[in-house]
Amino acid sequence: MSSTYIDPTADVSPDAVVGAGCLIWNWTKVRERACIGEGVSIGQNCYIDHEVVIGDRCKIQNGVSVYHGVTIGHKVFIGPSVTFTNDLYPHAGAPRSRTWSTLVGNNASIGANATIVCGVEIGEQAMVGAGSVVVEDVPPRTLVVGNPARIVRSLGNEELEGTTGDG
């Protein structure tokens, strides 16, 4: 595996764990105790909050925000400007009483500008269409689209080909 590259403008906490072969591009922030697996590519202007877990060989494109409470499996694709939330009842001035966990299964794919509301699970090999707002669990091997995201159909093997390999 190639060596890790962290752009000089990136702000990666010394308390974060960054696996071998990772690429972390310009103006990205990785907070304390974040755990990033091997071979992960994180685009520019991303925010990875404290204690976030990202599996091996994920691709996170530009402008993605991943907040505390999110766990991302292996080989997950996250398109540009996706946002993960971590508070069902956001408000200013008061401390958060609970962090809501979100889980993204292995080989899932999340399209550009999707919003993933905290407390959901996106199943293995599921696909979230661009611009979708996910407010409920997404079963494995299904395609969801819209606001709120709704199941369109199950995904067949031909649509998933290449999502479970080493590429």
VMD Tcl script that draws the C-alpha trace (Angstrom):
set ca {
  {0.00 0.00 0.00}
  {1.30 3.45 -0.84}
  {2.20 5.97 1.80}
  {-0.30 8.31 3.41}
  {-0.60 11.84 2.04}
  {-1.98 14.69 4.14}
  {-2.15 18.04 2.37}
  {-0.28 20.79 4.27}
  {-3.51 22.81 4.59}
  {-5.40 19.92 6.20}
  {-5.85 20.03 9.98}
  {-5.54 16.48 11.32}
  {-5.54 16.07 15.08}
  {-2.53 14.24 16.50}
  {-5.10 12.16 18.43}
  {-6.74 10.90 15.19}
  {-5.82 7.50 13.78}
  {-5.14 7.59 10.03}
  {-4.51 4.29 8.27}
  {-1.80 3.53 5.74}
  {-2.28 4.73 2.19}
  {-4.83 7.44 3.01}
  {-5.18 10.66 1.04}
  {-6.46 13.69 2.92}
  {-6.81 16.72 0.69}
  {-6.70 20.47 1.21}
  {-8.64 22.34 3.86}
  {-10.02 19.18 5.44}
  {-10.35 18.90 9.22}
  {-10.07 15.58 11.06}
  {-10.81 15.87 14.78}
  {-9.47 14.05 17.82}
  {-10.05 10.32 18.17}
  {-11.41 9.97 14.64}
  {-10.42 6.58 13.25}
  {-9.81 6.37 9.50}
  {-9.08 2.98 7.93}
  {-6.49 2.09 5.29}
  {-6.60 3.42 1.75}
  {-9.27 6.06 2.41}
  {-9.51 9.14 0.18}
  {-11.02 12.25 1.78}
  {-11.55 15.18 -0.60}
  {-11.06 18.86 0.01}
  {-13.08 20.94 2.48}
  {-14.37 17.95 4.45}
  {-15.11 17.83 8.17}
  {-14.60 14.60 10.10}
  {-15.79 15.07 13.69}
  {-14.35 13.56 16.86}
  {-14.69 9.80 17.31}
  {-16.06 9.20 13.79}
  {-15.11 5.75 12.44}
  {-14.41 5.26 8.72}
  {-13.63 1.79 7.35}
  {-11.00 0.76 4.80}
  {-10.93 1.89 1.14}
  {-13.72 4.46 1.37}
  {-13.97 7.43 -0.97}
  {-15.32 10.63 0.55}
  {-15.63 13.42 -1.99}
  {-15.34 17.20 -1.53}
  {-17.38 19.14 1.00}
  {-18.65 16.21 3.10}
  {-19.51 16.71 6.79}
  {-19.40 13.63 9.02}
  {-20.43 14.41 12.58}
  {-19.88 12.62 15.89}
  {-21.80 9.36 16.18}
  {-21.28 8.19 12.58}
  {-19.67 4.85 11.72}
  {-18.93 4.16 8.05}
  {-18.17 0.62 6.87}
  {-15.58 -0.54 4.33}
  {-15.54 0.47 0.64}
  {-18.24 3.11 1.04}
  {-18.62 5.88 -1.55}
  {-19.84 9.27 -0.29}
  {-20.52 11.87 -2.98}
  {-19.79 15.59 -2.82}
  {-21.49 17.76 -0.20}
  {-23.16 14.91 1.70}
  {-24.04 15.84 5.29}
  {-24.52 13.50 8.23}
  {-26.36 15.07 11.18}
  {-26.02 14.05 14.82}
  {-28.83 15.84 16.65}
  {-32.55 15.23 16.11}
  {-33.44 18.39 18.03}
  {-30.82 21.01 17.12}
  {-30.87 24.35 18.89}
  {-28.40 27.01 19.94}
  {-27.20 27.70 23.44}
  {-27.85 24.42 25.20}
  {-25.61 21.36 25.40}
  {-26.69 18.31 23.44}
  {-28.18 15.72 25.73}
  {-27.72 12.75 23.40}
  {-25.69 11.81 20.35}
  {-27.65 9.74 17.84}
  {-25.66 6.99 16.16}
  {-25.67 6.45 12.41}
  {-24.28 3.38 10.66}
  {-23.38 3.04 6.98}
  {-22.88 -0.58 5.89}
  {-20.06 -1.94 3.74}
  {-20.12 -1.13 0.02}
  {-22.92 1.43 0.36}
  {-23.06 4.44 -1.96}
  {-24.44 7.87 -1.07}
  {-25.05 10.38 -3.87}
  {-24.11 14.06 -3.95}
  {-25.90 16.51 -1.66}
  {-27.73 13.81 0.30}
  {-28.56 14.49 3.94}
  {-28.43 11.58 6.35}
  {-30.46 12.39 9.47}
  {-28.93 10.82 12.56}
  {-30.14 7.59 14.07}
  {-30.50 5.62 10.84}
  {-28.76 2.60 9.42}
  {-27.90 2.40 5.73}
  {-27.57 -1.28 4.86}
  {-24.75 -3.02 3.03}
  {-24.66 -2.32 -0.72}
  {-27.53 0.17 -0.42}
  {-27.60 3.22 -2.69}
  {-28.88 6.66 -1.70}
  {-29.76 8.87 -4.68}
  {-28.32 12.36 -5.05}
  {-30.17 15.01 -3.06}
  {-32.09 12.49 -0.96}
  {-32.95 13.13 2.68}
  {-32.67 9.88 4.61}
  {-34.87 9.84 7.73}
  {-35.44 6.07 8.09}
  {-33.30 2.95 7.86}
  {-32.32 1.85 4.34}
  {-32.37 -1.94 3.92}
  {-29.37 -3.69 2.35}
  {-29.23 -3.81 -1.47}
  {-31.94 -1.20 -2.04}
  {-32.08 2.12 -3.86}
  {-33.70 5.09 -2.12}
  {-34.41 8.55 -3.57}
  {-36.30 11.71 -2.69}
  {-37.23 13.85 0.29}
  {-37.95 12.00 2.42}
  {-36.05 9.12 0.84}
  {-38.27 6.24 -0.23}
  {-37.36 2.78 -1.47}
  {-37.52 2.66 -5.26}
  {-36.45 -0.94 -5.72}
  {-34.12 -3.73 -4.73}
  {-30.76 -3.84 -6.46}
  {-29.80 -6.91 -8.48}
  {-26.40 -8.48 -8.83}
  {-25.72 -6.79 -12.17}
  {-26.20 -3.34 -10.58}
  {-23.91 -4.22 -7.71}
  {-21.16 -5.78 -9.79}
  {-17.85 -4.27 -8.80}
  {-19.06 -3.00 -5.42}
  {-17.73 -5.96 -3.46}
  {-14.36 -6.42 -5.17}
  {-11.01 -5.03 -4.21}
  {-11.16 -2.21 -6.77}
}
mol new
graphics top color blue
foreach p $ca { graphics top sphere $p radius 0.5 }
foreach p [lrange $ca 0 end-1] q [lrange $ca 1 end] { graphics top cylinder $p $q radius 0.2 }
display resetview
